[in-house]
Amino acid sequence: MNCQETRRLLHGYLDGELDLSGSLAIEDHLRTCTACRAEHKRHRALSEAVKAYAGFHHAPPALTRRVGRDLRDIAAATGGSRWGGAWLTVAAPVAAFVITIAAWLAWPQATQQVAVAPAAEKVVYHINNSDDATNALRNVVNHLEISPQARIVVVAHNNGVDFLLEGATDAGGKPYQVAVSQLAARGVDFRVCQITLTRREVDLGKVIPQAVLVPSGIAEITRLQVTEGFAYLKP
């Protein structure tokens, strides 16, 4: 079974509508195809969300009375035999009608209640001058106060790498490493341009342990924006 066939049958597989051979074929394909396995995971998550949030809704009283009256008329027309051919012929569509109406009544509330997770904020802060580091770190702190789940990456290159080197202090003599450590503990990533360090002949071992090296600061900022959808900020 190929990807196109698998994706066409995923809904039926999740709803248990396929026969044994069809289900096994789907499962064999999912074991070897990462893309279809991810698609199956998305479909299953949506199905579980709908089941969790779509409450049960009774049919309106008027509809219940109408269906009951119609079924009694059908029973009378077939001589009271519940299993007469006419009973089965007509009752099946009536039952399907009731199910359809119930699903229609439940659908608006289900679609309103299924929560769609908002996209996570992803921001790259660009620092190319360590004179801006104090303000940049303050901005990151403020950002996390408002959006504590935001994913923030600080990329430093050129003269901006200095505050991420051992012993670096701000204008008041406070070590930058303290503030960087606090932010790193909150999930902020600090990345240092290796090209800058090599060009300036700075020992790579001087980079504080809270930061990691990347081959190029500019390339890293571009990659985060283009391939991972990060917003760009330059304090």
DRENPAPA-732787 format. One record per residue (C-alpha): residue in three letters; x, y, z. Coordinates in pm, 1 decimal. Example, Ala and Ser with C-alpha at 12.3 -4.5 7.8 and 13.67 -1.06 7.14 Angstrom:
NUDREN type       xx       yy       zz
NUDREN  ALA   1230.0   -450.0    780.0
NUDREN  SER   1367.0   -106.0    714.0
REM end
This chain:
NUDREN type       xx       yy       zz
NUDREN  MET      0.0      0.0      0.0
NUDREN  ASN    140.0    341.4    -98.8
NUDREN  CYS    108.6    681.4     69.1
NUDREN  GLN   -185.3    797.9   -142.9
NUDREN  GLU   -390.2    487.1    -68.1
NUDREN  THR   -300.2    500.4    301.0
NUDREN  ARG   -407.1    862.7    344.8
NUDREN  ARG   -731.0    800.3    156.4
NUDREN  LEU   -818.8    520.0    398.3
NUDREN  LEU   -695.5    677.2    723.3
NUDREN  HIS  -1040.5    796.1    830.7
NUDREN  GLY  -1188.6    453.3    774.5
NUDREN  TYR   -899.7    293.6    963.3
NUDREN  LEU   -942.9    525.0   1262.0
NUDREN  ASP  -1319.0    461.9   1266.8
NUDREN  GLY  -1272.6     82.8   1252.9
NUDREN  GLU  -1446.8     54.6    916.3
NUDREN  LEU  -1179.4   -143.6    732.0
NUDREN  ASP  -1165.3   -520.9    715.5
NUDREN  LEU   -877.2   -710.2    873.5
NUDREN  SER   -660.3   -720.8    561.3
NUDREN  GLY   -709.2   -348.2    498.0
NUDREN  SER   -622.5   -258.6    857.7
NUDREN  LEU   -310.0   -474.5    849.3
NUDREN  ALA   -199.0   -314.6    522.8
NUDREN  ILE   -239.0     31.6    675.9
NUDREN  GLU    -44.3    -68.9    986.6
NUDREN  ASP    237.6   -217.8    778.4
NUDREN  HIS    269.3    107.1    584.2
NUDREN  LEU    261.2    324.8    897.1
NUDREN  ARG    549.5    127.7   1045.4
NUDREN  THR    777.0    226.9    757.4
NUDREN  CYS    649.3    571.9    649.6
NUDREN  THR    726.6    866.6    877.1
NUDREN  ALA    509.5   1112.4    683.4
NUDREN  CYS    197.8    893.2    690.1
NUDREN  ARG    260.2    809.0   1054.4
NUDREN  ALA    260.5   1182.4   1134.5
NUDREN  GLU    -60.4   1227.6    932.9
NUDREN  HIS   -220.9    938.3   1121.9
NUDREN  LYS   -116.8   1097.4   1451.7
NUDREN  ARG   -279.5   1428.8   1353.1
NUDREN  HIS   -603.3   1259.2   1248.6
NUDREN  ARG   -614.1   1057.9   1570.6
NUDREN  ALA   -551.6   1366.9   1785.6
NUDREN  LEU   -836.9   1550.8   1612.5
NUDREN  SER  -1068.1   1252.7   1653.1
NUDREN  GLU   -989.1   1225.0   2023.5
NUDREN  ALA  -1041.7   1599.7   2071.5
NUDREN  VAL  -1384.2   1583.1   1907.5
NUDREN  LYS  -1482.0   1286.1   2122.9
NUDREN  ALA  -1365.2   1465.6   2436.2
NUDREN  TYR  -1544.5   1793.1   2370.5
NUDREN  ALA  -1853.9   1697.9   2171.4
NUDREN  GLY  -2121.6   1644.9   2434.8
NUDREN  PHE  -2428.7   1423.8   2395.8
NUDREN  HIS  -2742.9   1605.3   2283.1
NUDREN  HIS  -3097.6   1470.9   2307.2
NUDREN  ALA  -3330.9   1525.5   2015.7
NUDREN  PRO  -3588.6   1804.1   2071.6
NUDREN  PRO  -3917.8   1680.3   2229.6
NUDREN  ALA  -4117.1   1766.8   1916.2
NUDREN  LEU  -3889.1   1551.2   1701.2
NUDREN  THR  -3909.6   1264.7   1951.2
NUDREN  ARG  -4289.2   1276.7   1945.2
NUDREN  ARG  -4297.1   1291.6   1566.7
NUDREN  VAL  -4068.6    989.3   1524.5
NUDREN  GLY  -4264.1    793.4   1784.7
NUDREN  ARG  -4590.2    873.7   1607.6
NUDREN  ASP  -4448.0    769.3   1269.8
NUDREN  LEU  -4319.8    441.1   1410.8
NUDREN  ARG  -4659.2    364.4   1565.5
NUDREN  ASP  -4825.1    432.9   1229.1
NUDREN  ILE  -4580.3    196.5   1060.2
NUDREN  ALA  -4651.3    -73.9   1317.3
NUDREN  ALA  -5025.7    -36.3   1262.8
NUDREN  ALA  -4983.1    -51.2    886.1
NUDREN  THR  -4797.5   -381.3    912.2
NUDREN  GLY  -5060.6   -538.2   1133.1
NUDREN  GLY  -4863.7   -482.4   1453.0
NUDREN  SER  -4579.1   -708.3   1346.2
NUDREN  ARG  -4253.4   -547.3   1451.5
NUDREN  TRP  -4060.9   -761.8   1210.5
NUDREN  GLY  -4274.6   -719.7    903.1
NUDREN  GLY  -4098.9   -634.2    579.2
NUDREN  ALA  -4261.4   -291.2    561.7
NUDREN  TRP  -4146.2   -215.6    918.5
NUDREN  LEU  -3786.4   -290.3    838.0
NUDREN  THR  -3799.2   -109.9    505.7
NUDREN  VAL  -3928.8    216.2    652.3
NUDREN  ALA  -3789.5    205.0   1005.6
NUDREN  ALA  -3428.2    189.5    890.0
NUDREN  PRO  -3443.0    523.6    702.8
NUDREN  VAL  -3630.9    680.0    995.9
NUDREN  ALA  -3359.7    566.2   1235.1
NUDREN  ALA  -3093.8    703.9   1003.5
NUDREN  PHE  -3284.2   1032.3    991.8
NUDREN  VAL  -3290.3   1053.3   1372.1
NUDREN  ILE  -2916.8    986.7   1392.0
NUDREN  THR  -2846.2   1251.7   1129.0
NUDREN  ILE  -3052.8   1511.9   1312.7
NUDREN  ALA  -2880.6   1431.6   1642.8
NUDREN  ALA  -2538.3   1467.5   1482.0
NUDREN  TRP  -2643.7   1796.4   1322.5
NUDREN  LEU  -2757.8   1930.1   1661.3
NUDREN  ALA  -2434.0   1827.5   1829.5
NUDREN  TRP  -2199.2   1959.9   1561.2
NUDREN  PRO  -2211.2   2338.4   1631.6
NUDREN  GLN  -2129.8   2295.0   1999.3
NUDREN  ALA  -1860.4   2037.4   1925.5
NUDREN  THR  -1686.5   2265.5   1677.7
NUDREN  GLN  -1702.5   2555.8   1921.8
NUDREN  GLN  -1561.7   2355.4   2211.9
NUDREN  VAL  -1271.6   2185.1   2034.2
NUDREN  ALA   -982.9   2404.2   2142.3
NUDREN  VAL   -719.3   2486.2   1884.0
NUDREN  ALA   -384.4   2534.5   2051.9
NUDREN  PRO   -237.5   2872.6   1964.7
NUDREN  ALA     92.6   2870.6   1781.8
NUDREN  ALA    383.8   2902.5   2021.8
NUDREN  GLU    572.8   3232.4   2009.9
NUDREN  LYS    922.2   3187.8   1867.5
NUDREN  VAL   1154.2   3487.6   1872.2
NUDREN  VAL   1522.1   3534.8   1793.6
NUDREN  TYR   1695.0   3830.5   1959.0
NUDREN  HIS   1992.7   3958.1   1757.4
NUDREN  ILE   2283.5   4118.0   1946.5
NUDREN  ASN   2585.7   4247.2   1755.0
NUDREN  ASN   2708.5   4494.0   2017.8
NUDREN  SER   2749.8   4403.8   2383.5
NUDREN  ASP   2667.4   4763.7   2478.6
NUDREN  ASP   2309.6   4660.8   2397.3
NUDREN  ALA   2322.2   4341.0   2604.6
NUDREN  THR   2177.1   4488.5   2925.7
NUDREN  ASN   1872.9   4628.8   2745.8
NUDREN  ALA   1835.8   4310.0   2544.2
NUDREN  LEU   1834.3   4089.3   2853.8
NUDREN  ARG   1582.6   4321.0   3018.5
NUDREN  ASN   1361.8   4292.4   2710.0
NUDREN  VAL   1380.3   3914.1   2725.4
NUDREN  VAL   1278.3   3917.3   3091.5
NUDREN  ASN    980.6   4142.4   3013.6
NUDREN  HIS    887.5   3923.8   2718.1
NUDREN  LEU    874.6   3613.6   2937.6
NUDREN  GLU    665.3   3793.2   3198.3
NUDREN  ILE    393.5   3842.9   2936.7
NUDREN  SER    449.1   3522.8   2737.4
NUDREN  PRO    606.0   3266.1   2972.2
NUDREN  GLN    573.3   2987.6   2713.2
NUDREN  ALA    757.5   3179.6   2441.1
NUDREN  ARG   1061.1   3011.3   2290.6
NUDREN  ILE   1340.9   3267.6   2280.5
NUDREN  VAL   1684.7   3234.7   2122.6
NUDREN  VAL   1952.4   3502.1   2168.1
NUDREN  VAL   2212.9   3499.8   1891.5
NUDREN  ALA   2531.4   3704.6   1938.5
NUDREN  HIS   2796.4   3784.3   1679.3
NUDREN  ASN   3057.9   4050.1   1608.3
NUDREN  ASN   3105.6   4266.5   1922.1
NUDREN  GLY   2789.0   4120.3   2065.5
NUDREN  VAL   2967.7   3804.0   2176.5
NUDREN  ASP   3159.4   3980.2   2454.4
NUDREN  PHE   2886.0   3961.3   2717.7
NUDREN  LEU   2879.7   3582.4   2679.5
NUDREN  LEU   3247.0   3543.3   2762.0
NUDREN  GLU   3377.1   3452.9   3107.4
NUDREN  GLY   3424.6   3749.8   3339.5
NUDREN  ALA   3214.6   3992.8   3132.4
NUDREN  THR   3034.1   4258.1   3341.2
NUDREN  ASP   2776.8   4527.0   3271.5
NUDREN  ALA   2827.1   4902.0   3321.8
NUDREN  GLY   2754.6   4859.6   3693.4
NUDREN  GLY   3012.7   4586.2   3737.1
NUDREN  LYS   2758.8   4303.1   3765.1
NUDREN  PRO   2854.4   3977.5   3589.8
NUDREN  TYR   2641.1   3911.3   3283.6
NUDREN  GLN   2663.2   3540.6   3357.5
NUDREN  VAL   2420.4   3574.2   3650.4
NUDREN  ALA   2141.7   3720.0   3435.1
NUDREN  VAL   2217.8   3477.1   3151.0
NUDREN  SER   2199.5   3180.8   3391.8
NUDREN  GLN   1860.3   3293.7   3521.4
NUDREN  LEU   1721.4   3323.3   3169.9
NUDREN  ALA   1874.3   2993.6   3060.0
NUDREN  ALA   1695.0   2828.7   3352.1
NUDREN  ARG   1369.5   2963.7   3203.9
NUDREN  GLY   1440.7   2803.4   2866.8
NUDREN  VAL   1614.9   3086.0   2680.6
NUDREN  ASP   1888.1   2966.7   2440.3
NUDREN  PHE   2209.0   3166.8   2394.0
NUDREN  ARG   2413.3   3107.0   2079.6
NUDREN  VAL   2754.2   3252.3   1992.1
NUDREN  CYS   2903.3   3298.8   1645.7
NUDREN  GLN   3216.6   3086.0   1606.8
NUDREN  ILE   3334.5   3281.4   1302.6
NUDREN  THR   3353.4   3593.7   1520.2
NUDREN  LEU   3559.6   3418.7   1787.2
NUDREN  THR   3797.0   3273.0   1529.8
NUDREN  ARG   3838.8   3606.8   1351.8
NUDREN  ARG   3910.2   3784.2   1679.9
NUDREN  GLU   4133.7   3498.3   1797.9
NUDREN  VAL   3925.2   3448.0   2112.5
NUDREN  ASP   3970.0   3114.9   2290.2
NUDREN  LEU   3650.6   2913.9   2239.5
NUDREN  GLY   3681.6   2794.3   2598.0
NUDREN  LYS   3605.8   3146.3   2720.9
NUDREN  VAL   3241.2   3116.5   2618.7
NUDREN  ILE   3030.6   3071.3   2935.2
NUDREN  PRO   2866.4   2727.0   2968.8
NUDREN  GLN   2515.6   2871.8   2937.7
NUDREN  ALA   2584.2   2952.9   2569.9
NUDREN  VAL   2657.1   2725.6   2275.0
NUDREN  LEU   2861.8   2783.9   1961.9
NUDREN  VAL   2706.5   2801.1   1615.6
NUDREN  PRO   2914.2   2818.2   1297.1
NUDREN  SER   2777.2   3159.4   1195.7
NUDREN  GLY   2558.9   3400.9   1389.2
NUDREN  ILE   2401.2   3555.1   1078.4
NUDREN  ALA   2339.3   3215.0    922.6
NUDREN  GLU   2178.8   3096.0   1246.4
NUDREN  ILE   1944.6   3396.3   1258.7
NUDREN  THR   1848.1   3338.1    895.2
NUDREN  ARG   1790.7   2967.8    953.6
NUDREN  LEU   1566.4   3031.8   1253.9
NUDREN  GLN   1358.0   3280.7   1057.5
NUDREN  VAL   1328.7   3087.4    732.4
NUDREN  THR   1311.0   2724.5    839.1
NUDREN  GLU   1163.9   2747.1   1190.5
NUDREN  GLY    940.4   3050.9   1163.5
NUDREN  PHE   1104.6   3266.7   1431.2
NUDREN  ALA   1020.5   3635.3   1455.0
NUDREN  TYR   1319.2   3869.5   1450.4
NUDREN  LEU   1395.8   4132.9   1714.9
NUDREN  LYS   1698.3   4357.1   1747.8
NUDREN  PRO   1701.6   4552.3   2077.2
REM end
